[in-house]
Amino acid sequence: KNTEKFRGNSMIKVLLVEDHVLVRMGLALLLEKSEKITLVGEAEDGIAGVNMAKELQPDVILMDIGLPGIDGIAATKKIKEFNPSPITGIPSTCYIIYFLNIFSRIRLLNMFCS
């Protein structure tokens, strides 16, 4: 399964596809803080995202839905045609805030339970 490769010391290669510059920069900063994540590329539209996914072969793709060119859903379908392996997430700002909130709670639980 996809999760098998994330065990151990291997770095997780992430491609970020987001058309809003400030959101993309903020997510990139968050991702780059992780010791287990390598941000391998950033794209600002769906077509560039598909091309970069083909070239870079990331493990995870964070893809916005509302992208110029082709939207995130169509881009994800194109990527899955040539590479079914990457785990693809389609975040919106609300989901990002929600997941960051959940992530911080998990980290707190891990601190107290270990």
Secondary structure in CASP SS format (residue, H / E / C, confidence):
PFRMAT SS
TARGET T0000
AUTHOR 0000-0000-0000
METHOD secondary structure of the structure
MODEL  1
K C 1.00
N H 1.00
T H 1.00
E H 1.00
K H 1.00
F H 1.00
R C 1.00
G C 1.00
N C 1.00
S C 1.00
M C 1.00
I E 1.00
K E 1.00
V E 1.00
L E 1.00
L E 1.00
V E 1.00
E C 1.00
D C 1.00
H C 1.00
V H 1.00
L H 1.00
V H 1.00
R H 1.00
M H 1.00
G H 1.00
L H 1.00
A H 1.00
L H 1.00
L H 1.00
L H 1.00
E H 1.00
K C 1.00
S C 1.00
E C 1.00
K C 1.00
I E 1.00
T E 1.00
L E 1.00
V E 1.00
G E 1.00
E E 1.00
A E 1.00
E C 1.00
D C 1.00
G H 1.00
I H 1.00
A H 1.00
G H 1.00
V H 1.00
N H 1.00
M H 1.00
A H 1.00
K H 1.00
E H 1.00
L H 1.00
Q C 1.00
P C 1.00
D C 1.00
V E 1.00
I E 1.00
L E 1.00
M E 1.00
D C 1.00
I C 1.00
G C 1.00
L C 1.00
P C 1.00
G C 1.00
I C 1.00
D C 1.00
G H 1.00
I H 1.00
A H 1.00
A H 1.00
T H 1.00
K H 1.00
K H 1.00
I H 1.00
K H 1.00
E H 1.00
F H 1.00
N C 1.00
P C 1.00
S C 1.00
P C 1.00
I E 1.00
T E 1.00
G E 1.00
I C 1.00
P C 1.00
S C 1.00
T H 1.00
C H 1.00
Y H 1.00
I H 1.00
I H 1.00
Y H 1.00
F H 1.00
L H 1.00
N H 1.00
I H 1.00
F H 1.00
S H 1.00
R H 1.00
I H 1.00
R H 1.00
L H 1.00
L H 1.00
N H 1.00
M H 1.00
F H 1.00
C H 1.00
S C 1.00
END
